[in-house]
Amino acid sequence: MLDFHLRTYPHQHALSVYLFILGELVDAWQNRRIGHLAWAKMVMRARFFLMAWRSHIVAHPEHSVNIHFISRESFDIFITLCDSLLSLFIVYRKYHPGFPLLPWLHATESCEHMFGVLRKIKPDFTYADMLAIEPKMAVLMSGAFKDLTESKKANRTAAGYYHTYYKAHGLDLKALVCMPTDLELAAASNTATQEASQVLSSLGVSAAKMIVKYQPPSSATQPTPIVLPPNQTTLASLLRFHDNTWRESCTRAVQEEIQACEFAIAAEKATRSQAIHDLPEMDEAQVNGIEAFLGAVSNEIAASFTVNTNTVTVIDPLVPLHLVQEAKALKVQTLVTEQLRHQMDETSKAMRKTANQSIALDMNFPLKALSEAPAIQSAQSKASISATSSVNRQVRTSGAFAGHSITTTQDQNKATVRNSAAIAFLEERDRAFMHFRGPRLHENFHIANISQFIPLAPGNLIIALPPVGCEVILGEVITMYSKGPGKNSKHEWIMSMDKLGVASYIYVRKLSAMAGDSVFTSLTCPTLSSPTYLQIPRTHLLFSLASFSQSISTQSISVNGNDFNLVNLCSISAGLFNVFHSNCDELYEALKVLLQSLNGQHHQGSSGEKDEDEDEAD
């Protein structure tokens, strides 16, 4: 994946760095062919990267960790993965000096296997059931998976539990017994800092300054205390809070039916519990075999192990890698080689089993469109010359011939609903901004100058109102997302849009005036020498300058080693921006009317879900 992304999307440096750093974090826990120092460097590099990234977001005056950073839960998981592996080094070195550290066994994989097998027998098992099945679990798990090959185990799930848990050959246990010293961990920390600084510098972030400013999230330092009801220490005391008075109003027949259902549920649970007790346990020979194996392993560890010769090429983990070129461009070959060295062999063999048809079509859309283009053109040319009666009937009925269509019915329905919602939004927007109808701002202001003839796409400029503050800004579109009107609909990435109402959010790089009224720069945060990225809701987008793209010039400049853009507006687009800027206060008043109107429509609807327009008003 990393190799594909680096070569297919070379301009998306941030995502490439993210995939490399976090991919290495996962490999540090799963890979068995590298040593402790390499593991330590990989997790510390990930930690320094996350710390510097979060500090940069906090230090930026217009950025928020709720929008520009990963979720709080994900951040907590990643930091825990980093700290726990380092803690295992110290624990094993102090309390288990004669045993090898196998971090992939310090996970929830065995518990998940055990729970999965137990739920097949009794979905709502109790603690007593867990105690009863404990001596039988080894038989169940070995019987379920012992006959699978490594490739089959890798393909059983996308998570790859089987290939990480059951593969135990080829371990260099002699090396895994030797824990790194404090001096070695300090050296690994220095190397990790240098490598994290390299990749962050390619993104315009100073790791040295940001790591010093790092402050952990408040929840990590001040956990919320759990408040329990007073004097409620037993299950019986807690059950008194359960309201069971509704039964008194039921008829006798209903009460008897309820009681019969309760007896049936209790009987079904008892039957399943009995089935657990009837399972076979490990016999004495199996127990003796396991004990003999553990004893042999312990003796070999105490004596000596033959170093595994089937490992990857040994590279000193304390020597920093050169991940970035002098021009702050990522070294593709170095990143890919490092990732492939640490990647598990079975990872490349694992296949996704849960992809549905729509996901597969979305993933294969570009390749399928290119491969079927000649066939579609041939079919269209033949149809224009001599169309059969069946084709004519299909065209007369549906208005299109779908013989070679690559769009599913679900996609067509989604596009229809999205188009209708976009039209309704534009009508509501036109009513809210009714004072700006006509040539006061621009004749296409009612559609934000976005149509099928001049669609909005990444790289175009827009005039918008930021979610926070009272000003009119100029921004360069980075990416766009759309959300359907359904209750459970999700935000989806869109390549372009021909109606303003199609988008839910538009992410832009803010441009600030630099010289006069026509020269703008993306260096909008001088204190961090960094650009500013804003999430612009559809309600806040005022006007698209896509129709003036040919007259707007852009050039790249370098400031303190960081690259930024200079944008020169043409006379017409510069005049438009000044007109919008001079009407800033009235535009904000009209925006308030629009948000109130959209929220009023939402509350009158049947859906109880809060949509993005209501979030904007908050």
C-alpha positions in Angstrom: 0.0 0.0 0.0 2.8 2.5 0.9 4.7 1.8 -2.3 1.5 2.3 -4.4 0.5 5.5 -2.6 4.0 7.0 -2.9 4.2 6.4 -6.6 0.6 7.1 -7.5 0.0 10.2 -5.3 3.5 11.7 -4.8 2.0 15.0 -3.8 0.2 13.6 -0.8 3.2 13.7 1.5 1.2 13.8 4.8 -0.7 10.6 4.1 2.4 8.8 3.0 4.2 9.7 6.2 1.2 8.7 8.3 1.0 5.3 6.6 4.7 4.7 7.1 4.9 5.7 10.7 1.9 3.9 11.9 2.6 0.9 9.8 6.0 0.6 11.4 4.3 0.9 14.8 2.1 -2.2 14.1 5.0 -4.1 12.6 7.0 -3.4 15.8 4.5 -5.6 17.7 4.0 -8.3 15.1 7.3 -8.8 13.4 9.6 -11.6 14.8 12.6 -11.2 12.6 14.0 -8.0 14.1 15.6 -7.2 17.4 14.6 -5.3 20.5 16.4 -2.1 19.6 14.7 -2.0 16.2 11.3 -2.4 18.0 12.2 0.3 20.4 13.2 2.7 17.7 10.1 2.1 15.7 7.7 2.7 18.6 9.6 5.8 19.8 9.6 7.2 16.3 5.9 6.8 16.2 5.5 8.4 19.6 7.6 11.5 18.7 5.7 11.9 15.5 2.3 11.8 17.2 3.5 14.2 20.0 4.9 16.7 17.5 1.9 16.5 15.3 -0.5 17.1 18.1 1.6 20.0 19.5 1.6 21.6 16.1 -2.2 21.5 15.9 -2.5 22.9 19.4 0.0 25.7 18.7 -1.8 26.8 15.4 -4.2 29.6 16.2 -6.8 28.4 13.6 -6.5 24.6 13.9 -8.4 22.3 16.3 -7.5 18.8 17.5 -11.2 17.9 16.9 -10.9 18.6 13.2 -7.3 18.5 12.1 -6.1 15.6 14.2 -7.0 11.9 14.7 -9.7 11.0 17.2 -8.9 11.0 20.9 -9.5 7.3 21.1 -7.1 6.5 18.2 -4.4 8.8 19.7 -4.7 7.1 23.1 -4.4 3.6 21.5 -1.3 4.6 19.5 0.4 6.1 22.6 -0.5 3.1 24.7 1.1 0.8 22.0 4.3 2.8 22.2 4.6 3.0 25.9 3.5 -0.5 26.7 6.2 -2.1 24.5 8.9 0.0 26.1 7.5 -0.9 29.5 7.8 -4.6 28.6 11.5 -4.2 27.9 12.0 -2.9 31.5 9.7 -5.4 33.1 11.4 -8.4 31.4 14.9 -7.0 32.1 14.1 -6.6 35.8 11.7 -9.5 36.6 12.2 -12.1 33.9 15.8 -11.9 32.8 15.9 -15.5 31.6 12.9 -15.4 29.3 12.5 -14.1 25.7 10.2 -11.2 25.1 7.5 -12.1 22.6 5.4 -8.9 22.3 2.8 -10.4 19.9 1.7 -12.7 22.8 1.1 -9.7 25.1 -2.2 -8.9 23.4 -5.9 -9.7 23.3 -5.6 -12.2 20.5 -5.8 -15.2 22.8 -8.8 -13.7 24.7 -10.6 -12.9 21.4 -10.1 -16.5 20.2 -11.3 -17.9 23.5 -14.4 -15.6 23.6 -15.2 -16.4 19.9 -15.1 -20.2 20.5 -17.1 -19.8 23.7 -19.8 -17.6 22.1 -20.4 -20.3 19.5 -21.5 -22.6 22.3 -23.2 -20.0 24.5 -23.5 -16.4 23.3 -24.2 -14.8 26.7 -21.8 -16.9 28.8 -21.2 -16.1 32.5 -18.1 -16.2 34.7 -19.0 -19.7 35.8 -19.1 -20.8 32.2 -15.7 -19.3 31.7 -14.3 -21.3 34.7 -15.9 -24.5 33.4 -14.5 -24.2 29.9 -11.0 -23.2 30.9 -9.6 -26.8 31.0 -11.3 -27.6 27.7 -10.3 -24.5 25.8 -7.0 -25.8 24.6 -8.7 -28.8 22.9 -11.3 -26.6 21.2 -8.8 -24.1 19.9 -6.2 -26.6 18.7 -9.0 -28.7 17.0 -10.3 -25.6 15.2 -7.0 -24.3 13.7 -4.2 -26.9 14.0 -4.8 -28.3 10.5 -4.6 -24.9 8.8 -1.6 -23.8 6.8 0.0 -20.5 7.4 -1.5 -19.0 4.3 -5.0 -20.3 5.2 -4.6 -18.8 8.7 -3.6 -15.5 7.2 -6.7 -15.5 5.0 -9.2 -16.5 7.7 -9.6 -12.9 8.8 -8.5 -9.4 7.6 -7.1 -8.7 11.0 -4.5 -11.4 10.6 -4.8 -12.9 14.1 -4.0 -16.5 13.0 -0.7 -15.7 11.2 0.6 -13.7 14.2 -0.5 -16.1 16.9 0.2 -19.5 15.6 3.4 -19.0 13.7 6.3 -19.7 16.1 9.1 -21.1 13.9 12.3 -19.3 13.0 12.6 -17.3 16.2 16.0 -16.1 17.4 15.3 -16.7 21.1 18.8 -16.1 22.1 18.5 -12.5 20.8 15.0 -12.1 22.3 16.3 -12.9 25.8 18.8 -10.0 25.7 17.0 -6.9 26.8 18.4 -3.5 25.8 20.1 -1.4 28.4 19.2 2.1 29.3 22.1 3.5 27.2 20.9 1.5 24.2 17.4 2.7 24.7 18.7 6.3 24.9 20.6 5.8 21.7 17.5 4.4 20.0 15.5 7.4 21.2 18.0 9.8 19.6 17.8 7.9 16.3 14.0 7.9 16.5 14.0 11.6 17.1 16.2 12.3 14.1 14.0 10.1 11.8 10.8 11.6 13.1 12.3 15.1 12.6 13.1 14.3 9.0 9.7 13.2 7.9 8.0 16.0 9.9 10.3 18.6 8.2 9.0 17.5 4.8 5.6 18.5 6.1 6.8 21.9 7.4 6.7 20.9 11.1 9.6 21.4 13.5 9.8 18.3 15.6 12.3 19.7 18.1 10.1 22.8 18.9 6.9 20.9 19.0 8.0 17.9 21.2 9.2 20.4 23.8 5.7 22.0 23.8 3.8 18.7 24.0 1.1 18.5 26.6 -0.9 15.2 26.9 -4.7 15.4 26.6 -6.4 16.3 29.8 -8.2 13.0 30.0 -4.9 11.2 30.2 -3.8 13.2 33.2 -7.1 13.7 35.0 -9.4 10.6 34.5 -13.0 11.2 35.2 -14.0 9.5 38.5 -16.7 6.9 38.4 -19.6 7.9 40.7 -21.6 5.0 42.1 -24.9 5.1 44.0 -24.3 5.4 47.7 -24.4 2.2 49.8 -24.9 -0.1 46.7 -22.3 -2.8 47.2 -24.1 -5.9 46.1 -26.1 -7.1 43.1 -29.2 -7.4 45.2 -29.0 -3.8 46.3 -28.6 -2.6 42.7 -31.6 -4.7 41.5 -33.8 -2.7 43.8 -33.5 0.2 41.3 -35.1 -2.0 38.6 -38.7 -0.9 38.1 -40.8 -4.1 37.9 -44.2 -2.6 38.8 -45.4 -2.7 35.2 -46.2 -6.4 35.6 -48.9 -5.6 38.2 -51.0 -3.9 35.5 -50.8 -7.0 33.1 -53.6 -9.5 33.0 -53.0 -13.0 34.4 -52.7 -14.5 30.9 -50.0 -12.0 30.0 -48.2 -12.7 33.3 -48.3 -16.4 32.7 -46.9 -15.9 29.2 -44.1 -13.8 30.5 -43.3 -16.4 33.1 -43.3 -19.2 30.5 -40.8 -17.1 28.4 -38.5 -16.6 31.4 -38.6 -20.4 32.2 -37.7 -21.1 28.6 -34.8 -18.7 28.5 -33.5 -20.1 31.8 -33.8 -23.7 30.5 -32.0 -22.8 27.2 -29.2 -21.2 29.2 -28.9 -24.2 31.5 -28.8 -26.5 28.4 -25.9 -24.6 26.9 -24.1 -24.5 30.2 -24.5 -28.2 30.5 -23.1 -28.6 26.9 -19.9 -26.7 28.1 -19.5 -29.1 31.1 -19.9 -32.1 28.7 -17.0 -31.0 26.5 -13.9 -33.2 26.6 -10.9 -32.0 28.6 -7.2 -32.5 27.9 -6.0 -35.9 28.8 -2.9 -36.6 30.9 -0.8 -37.3 27.8 -1.6 -33.8 26.3 -0.8 -32.1 29.6 2.5 -34.0 29.9 3.3 -33.1 26.3 2.8 -29.4 26.9 4.8 -29.5 30.1 7.6 -31.3 28.3 7.6 -28.8 25.6 7.8 -25.8 28.0 10.6 -27.5 29.9 12.6 -28.1 26.8 12.2 -24.5 25.8 13.3 -23.3 29.2 16.3 -25.5 29.2 17.3 -24.3 25.7 16.9 -20.7 26.7 19.0 -21.2 29.8 21.8 -22.9 27.7 22.0 -21.5 24.3 20.0 -21.1 21.1 21.2 -21.4 17.5 20.9 -18.0 15.9 18.2 -18.0 13.2 19.8 -17.7 9.8 16.5 -17.1 8.0 16.3 -13.4 9.1 16.4 -10.2 7.2 19.6 -8.4 6.5 20.9 -7.0 9.7 20.9 -3.2 9.8 22.1 -1.3 12.8 18.9 0.3 14.2 21.0 3.0 16.0 22.1 4.5 12.6 19.6 7.0 11.5 18.0 6.4 8.1 18.0 9.2 5.4 14.2 9.3 4.7 14.1 12.8 3.1 16.1 14.4 0.3 17.7 17.8 0.5 14.7 19.4 -1.2 12.5 17.9 1.6 11.1 15.3 -0.8 10.5 11.8 0.6 12.9 9.1 -0.4 10.5 6.6 -1.9 12.8 3.7 -2.2 14.2 4.1 1.4 10.7 4.3 2.9 9.4 1.3 0.9 12.5 -0.8 1.6 12.3 -0.2 5.3 8.6 -1.0 5.4 9.0 -4.2 3.4 11.9 -5.3 5.7 9.6 -5.0 8.8 6.4 -6.2 7.2 5.2 -9.7 8.1 5.3 -12.1 5.1 1.7 -13.2 5.8 0.5 -9.6 5.7 0.8 -9.5 1.9 -1.1 -12.8 1.7 -4.0 -11.8 3.8 -7.1 -10.9 1.8 -10.1 -8.7 2.6 -13.2 -10.8 3.1 -15.8 -8.2 4.0 -15.8 -6.0 0.9 -19.2 -5.7 -0.6 -20.0 -5.0 -4.3 -20.2 -1.3 -3.9 -16.8 -1.1 -2.3 -15.2 -3.3 -5.0 -16.8 -1.1 -7.7 -15.5 2.0 -6.1 -12.0 0.6 -5.7 -11.8 -0.7 -9.3 -13.7 2.2 -11.0 -10.7 3.9 -12.7 -9.3 0.6 -14.0 -12.6 -0.7 -15.1 -13.5 2.5 -16.8 -10.3 2.5 -18.8 -10.5 -1.2 -19.7 -14.1 -1.0 -20.8 -13.8 2.3 -22.6 -13.2 0.7 -26.1 -16.0 -1.8 -25.6 -18.4 1.0 -24.6 -17.4 3.1 -27.6 -17.8 0.1 -29.9 -21.2 -0.7 -28.5 -22.4 2.9 -28.8 -21.2 3.1 -32.4 -23.0 -0.2 -33.3 -26.1 0.9 -31.6 -26.1 4.2 -33.6 -25.9 2.2 -36.8 -28.4 -0.6 -36.1 -30.1 -0.9 -32.8 -32.1 -4.0 -31.9 -35.7 -3.8 -30.7 -34.7 -4.8 -27.2 -32.3 -1.9 -27.0 -35.0 0.5 -28.3 -37.4 -0.8 -25.7 -34.8 -0.3 -23.0 -34.1 3.2 -24.1 -37.8 4.1 -24.4 -38.5 2.7 -20.9 -35.5 4.0 -18.9 -34.0 6.6 -21.2 -30.6 4.9 -21.3 -28.9 1.8 -22.4 -27.3 0.1 -19.5 -25.6 -2.8 -21.3 -22.1 -1.7 -20.4 -22.9 0.6 -17.4 -20.4 0.6 -14.6 -22.7 2.5 -12.2 -24.9 0.5 -9.9 -28.6 1.2 -9.2 -27.6 2.2 -5.7 -25.2 4.8 -7.0 -27.9 6.1 -9.4 -30.4 6.4 -6.6 -27.9 8.1 -4.3 -27.0 10.6 -7.0 -30.7 11.4 -7.6 -31.4 11.9 -3.9 -28.2 14.0 -3.6 -29.2 16.2 -6.5 -32.7 16.8 -5.1 -31.3 17.7 -1.7 -28.8 20.1 -3.4 -31.5 21.9 -5.3 -33.5 22.3 -2.1 -30.5 23.7 -0.3 -29.9 26.2 -3.1 -33.5 27.4 -2.9 -33.2 27.9 0.8 -29.8 29.7 0.4 -31.3 32.0 -2.2 -34.1 33.0 0.2 -31.6 33.7 3.0 -29.4 35.8 0.7 -32.3 37.5 -1.1 -30.8 41.0 -0.5 -27.9 40.0 -2.7 -29.9 38.9 -5.7 -29.1 40.5 -9.1 -25.8 42.1 -10.0 -25.0 43.5 -6.5 -22.3 40.9 -6.0 -22.4 38.7 -9.2 -25.1 37.4 -11.4 -24.2 33.8 -10.5 -24.1 34.4 -6.8 -27.4 32.4 -6.3 -25.5 29.2 -7.4 -22.2 30.3 -6.0 -20.9 30.3 -9.6 -20.9 26.5 -9.5 -22.6 24.6 -12.3 -22.1 21.7 -14.7 -20.2 24.0 -17.0 -17.9 25.4 -14.3 -17.7 22.7 -11.6 -15.7 23.1 -8.5 -12.7 20.8 -8.1 -9.5 20.6 -6.0 -7.1 23.4 -6.9 -9.8 26.0 -7.6 -10.1 29.1 -5.4 -13.2 30.0 -3.5 -14.5 33.0 -1.5 -16.0 31.9 1.8 -16.8 32.8 5.4 -14.7 30.9 8.0 -16.6 28.9 10.7 -14.9 31.0 13.4 -14.4 34.8 13.1 -16.0 37.5 11.1 -14.1 37.9 7.8 -14.2 37.0 4.2 -11.4 34.7 3.2 -9.8 33.3 0.0 -9.0 29.6 0.0 -7.7 26.9 -2.3 -9.8 23.8 -2.4 -7.9 20.7 -1.2 -10.6 18.1 -1.0 -14.4 17.8 -0.8 -16.9 15.5 0.9 -20.6 14.8 0.4 -23.2 13.4 2.8 -26.6 12.1 1.8 -29.8 13.1 3.6 -30.3 9.6 5.1 -30.1 9.0 8.8 -27.1 6.7 8.6 -25.5 8.2 5.5 -21.7 8.8 5.6 -19.4 11.5 4.3 -17.9 10.4 1.0 -15.1 11.9 -0.9 -16.1 13.5 -4.2 -13.9 14.4 -7.1 -15.8 17.6 -8.1 -19.3 19.1 -7.7 -21.6 20.9 -10.1 -24.0 22.1 -7.4 -23.1 23.8 -4.1 -25.6 21.7 -2.1 -23.9 18.5 -3.1 -21.0 19.1 -0.7 -21.1 18.7 3.0 -17.7 20.0 3.8 -14.9 21.6 1.7 -11.4 21.6 3.0 -9.3 24.6 1.8 -5.9 26.1 2.3 -6.3 29.6 3.5 -4.7 32.4 1.5 -3.9 35.8 3.0 -3.3 39.1 1.3 0.4 39.8 0.8 0.8 42.8 -1.5 -2.1 45.0 -2.6 -5.5 43.5 -3.4 -4.4 40.8 -5.9 -1.4 39.0 -4.4 -2.1 36.3 -1.8 0.1 33.8 0.0 -0.5 30.4 1.7 1.9 31.4 4.5 -0.9 32.3 6.9 0.7 31.4 10.2 4.1 33.1 10.4 4.8 32.0 13.9 4.9 28.4 12.8 5.9 29.1 9.2 2.9 27.0 8.3 -0.2 27.2 6.1 -3.7 27.1 7.5 -6.3 24.5 6.5 -9.9 25.1 7.3 -13.1 23.0 7.1 -15.6 25.1 5.3 -19.3 23.9 5.5 -21.4 24.3 2.4 -23.4 27.0 4.1 -20.3 29.2 4.4 -19.1 28.9 0.8 -20.0 32.2 -1.0 -18.5 32.1 -4.5 -16.3 29.9 -6.7 -13.5 31.4 -8.8 -13.1 28.3 -10.9 -14.3 30.2 -14.0 -11.2 32.5 -13.6 -8.6 29.7 -13.2 -7.0 30.4 -16.5 -6.4 34.0 -15.5 -5.1 33.3 -12.0 -1.4 32.5 -11.7 0.4 30.5 -9.0 4.1 30.2 -8.2 6.0 28.4 -5.5 8.4 30.1 -3.1 10.6 28.9 -0.2 10.7 30.5 3.2 13.1 29.1 5.8 13.2 25.9 3.9 9.4 25.6 3.7 7.6 25.8 0.4 4.6 28.1 0.0 2.5 29.4 -2.9 2.0 33.0 -4.2 -1.3 33.5 -5.9 -1.9 36.4 -8.3 -5.6 37.1 -8.9 -6.7 38.7 -12.2 -8.4 42.1 -12.1 -11.9 40.7 -12.2 -11.4 38.0 -9.5 -9.6 40.6 -7.3 -12.5 43.0 -7.7 -15.0 40.3 -6.8 -13.1 39.5 -3.6 -13.0 43.2 -2.6 -16.8 43.4 -3.2 -17.5 40.4 -1.0 -15.1 41.7 1.6 -16.9 45.0 1.8 -20.2 43.3 2.4 -18.8 41.0 5.1 -21.2 42.1 7.9 -24.4 41.7 5.8 -23.2 38.3 4.5 -22.8 37.1 8.0 -26.3 38.2 8.9 -27.7 36.4 5.9 -25.7 33.3 6.9 -27.4 33.3 10.4 -30.8 33.4 8.7 -29.8 30.4 6.5 -28.6 28.4 9.5 -31.7 29.1 11.5 -33.9 28.1 8.5 -32.0 24.8 8.0 -32.1 24.0 11.6 -35.9 24.7 11.7 -36.5 22.4 8.8 -34.4 19.7 10.6 -36.4 19.9 13.8 -39.7 19.6 11.9 -38.6 16.5 10.2 -39.0 12.9 11.4 -35.3 12.2 11.8 -33.8 12.6 15.2 -30.2 12.7 14.0 -28.2 15.9 14.1 -26.8 16.8 10.7 -23.9 18.9 9.7 -25.9 22.1 9.2 -27.0 22.0 12.8 -23.4 21.5 13.9 -22.4 24.6 12.1 -24.9 26.7 14.0 -23.5 25.3 17.3 
